[in-house]
Amino acid sequence: MADSKGVQLTAADEAGRRHGLATLAQLGHRANQPGPGEPADPDGPSVAACTILDWPDFPVRGVMVDVSRDRVPTVATLVGLAGQLAGWKLNHLELSMEHTFASVGHETAWGAADPYTAGDLAELDLACRDRGVELVGNQNSLGHFERWLRHDRYRALAIAPEGFDWLFGIRRPPLTLDPAKPGAFELVADILGQLAPLLDNRPFHVGMDEPWELPAERRGEWLGWLRRLKALPALAGRETLVWGDVPAGDPGLLAGFPEGVTVCEWGYEEGHPFEERLDRLAGAGIPRWVAPGTSSWLSVTGRIENMLANVREAAQSGLAHDAGGLLMTDWGDMGHHQPRPVSEPGFAVAAAMSWCLEANRGLDLDSLAVLLDAFAFDDPAGELGGALVTLGRVHRMVTPRPFNSSALVQHLLLPQWRVGAGFTTGLRVEELEAVEEALAGAVAALGRARPGRADGQLVLEELRAASAWISLGCRDARLRLAGDGSLGSIGPEDRQGLVTEVEALAAEHGRLWTARDRPGGLPDSLAWLDHLRDTYRTGTADRAWFGP
């Protein structure tokens, strides 16, 4: 209750008090947010007298950050993120680890990755506790083990030690541990035995998604692996989180789920069947969360309309099926080239819709831009939020809209693919020209923005660099469409121009990286741009290329 004399805040516990203070901070900040050209009120913010009754829809409202696909944020970056999340009333943070924890005896796997040590996690955990955010361990424990299995010491533990034929005719190295090999479980038990006790008495996420090489007739071994993990002393008595894609594909596995396991049903596209899958989990009596995504990865500037719909649908289905949490995921597939600010709209929307879906169900992009200016970037000019929304929309300005990615960057990461065919069928030059015009408008808006937060200038530089990625994609695609769509159809002079452009982009990517992230993963991230530069120089591309 507020009046001219002040504010009375009543809460059931410390978390409620903290969230009430966050609400007051947001109200005060918004009330004192001057319009463009207007000075701030020298007497400080004021809010009309009102009564607020407030509580969250989901008990767990979290963010999962991918720290295994090259970007390993500094501890300072993560502490800052924890503060931002707490200010938005999010209460859960996971770091998705594959090879980025410095487990004793396994330097072969993590030696070049700048991994987190026990001391790093203790420092971050303390900062999270101070802010009311629970830091939860997340160690992939079956699939996504490629950073281990690439080494001779571990390769024999794979299902397919010599690699396997993946999608789209691509040959992949081994990715998945073999549940039938005793040494594989011993390795995972060792890693979990070192990591889990550092973050005790709280949930722990064992991953287990996308075991690509595990054949359908062996899917029962996935469940057996989960049961063995759940029985480990390091996970005793703790809620164990696991991704939901494997049981979604084989519902018969649900009957054998061990007690104390919560399924995180992930889906990152608008229209994902959350309803059907959560209904199946509820029928089996299995605790469940929903896990939408920021739609930032494989797009560089985001796919903001898809993100907004994806989070809304996840929250709706989660509430209808008594889900205990909403976990916003932010992945870094194929080099983690998107900068942090591109993911922030997803964090903000997840915060809003996991706290109160009914109040935020109708959130549109114009309103989101205003809210980002006020509560994410502190931009009194009212420009940055709109520029970020524009950058997140350009992928929909072209006809092809491939699953889980943007048609404007696919041919940069995989230059052997023809433009105008396959996933870019229907792409037209006039569409690319419209995208370039929109990018110019967004960059001009960034020039007018005045972000007040501490890293405001860095945010502007990161978003300009992200725009440069899309500009390169448009220029490359226009030149290819003038020929037969292949890289080789671009003339030598034009390819040399592309070399100059990609070299400048790579230099800026490297410069900005170290402002937030440890340098260990930078060479692998830059390798995608280095490869693109080399293909521009030669006019040829390896059809088997899929990363360093």
Phi, psi and omega in degrees: 000130182238143172212190183295343183267350180142208187227139172247124182242125178239131181218153181283334183204183183296322178298318178297319178298316181297318180291324176297319177296324178296319177299315180297320179297320179293317179298315180295319179296316182293321182294331183259014181277104182289153173285172180305125179083357182261140178283156174290152178293119182295339180274001180089174184288153174223148181230137179299147180303133183199168173238132181239125171246121192214140174200160186275151173287318184248131177300318179252124181229102194229172176229135173247125181252129177284115178244020184243346177258069171083308181282118172244098183300147174295160177300321178300320177298317181291324176297317176297321177297317179301320178295320178296315180297317180298322178295337177260011176070022169278146190229017188211132178224130175238144172250112183284107185254141169238307182225020189249022168248133185280069179291135184295133177091000185232035181300334178308319183280320190248003188303326183260006191263357187053058187284170176277135176266171175302322178295320177300314182293324177296318178297314180293319180300317179298316179296320178295315179302317180299336183255006178076023179248130179272120176274121186243134178291145180215108181231113178297137196230015177208286173277181181055042179251023186296329181290342174270314189285352175287345183264143182304326183299329187246346192302325182294347180277357182279158171295318182233081186303332181268006181095179184205162177277118185265210180279160171060025179074015182268135175267123182252150171289172180298137183241334194236135174293151180266114181299340182277352182260116184306323181297332179294314180291323178299322178296311181296319179299323179294313181298311180296324179296334177271321186278310188302318181296341178290338181231063190277169176058036177207170180300161175219135184258120181259003174068252179072023178272161172047056172280078193305320187276352182284112184290160184302323183288351179251010184298335175299333178291333175300314179294319177300321178297315178300316180296322178293319177298316183298333181276355180295141178305326182296337182250006183299132175073008183248144171298129181248125180263144179215145177290155190259004188290323182291309178295334176295326179278345181217076186302341178298339179293336186297331183295337183255014183296137177287158176295149175083014179249130177250130180268126175263103182280108182259146176192133193242004179245148172304133181091006177301142185282057177303316184303307183299315185285322177292324177299321179293318179295317179297320179296331179272000179072026183260126176303149190212147170236165171251145184223086173281187183223162180285347183059028182271325187288153181057025178221336182069312180255002177094165174231079198289326178293318177298316180302313183299315179292320181299315180292319180300313181294322178296316180295317179300311182292321179299316179295320182291339184240025172055041176291142183274349182199159171237119183246110180278124184257143180226098187267172183224039184308142171057052171105352178048060186272343179287137177281162183307316183301334180293334180274342187295324174303323178295319177298317182294317180294320177298320179298315182294312187279338175278339177277310179207096181297318185301321181285339188240003183304322184270012181304127177247177187290325178296316179293322179299319179300318179296316181294322178296318177300320184282314194248348177253316189244350178053053183255099180293342177286343179065037184245324190294316181301316179294322178296319180294321177297317178300315178299325180284350183257347189296333181296339179269003178273359178241158184296310182286133178227079185294156180300131167064023182194179178244135178293347183277350181233348184304318184285348173279321180281326180234075188293350177286345181278137179289143173272134183094002178225166178059235183288349179246022177300132178095354179295133184235151182300318182296329175293318180295322178295322177294321176299315181298323177294319178295321177298318179299320178295320179294317180295322177297320178296322176299326177293334179268346184291151179226064183298134184266350183286162191302324182259027186301317180292323176298318178302315180298317180295320180296319182287327174296319179295321178297319177298324179296326174303311183291324176299317177298317179300320179292315181297313178302312184294321179298319179294322179291320181293340175287345176246226182261010178095347182272160176299322182294344180278355175277133181292158184302320181294316178294322178296325177294324174298321177293324176301312180300318182293316183288329176295319177295321179295318180295319180297318180290323177301315180293321180296316183286330183307311189286355176287334182234338193234153177290150187284349188304320183271357185298317180303320179292323178293317179292336183302329178295320178285323177299317179296318179298316177302315182294324178290325175297320181295320186265337184078009179233154181222137179287121182295340182268000185298130172207048175105171184291000000 
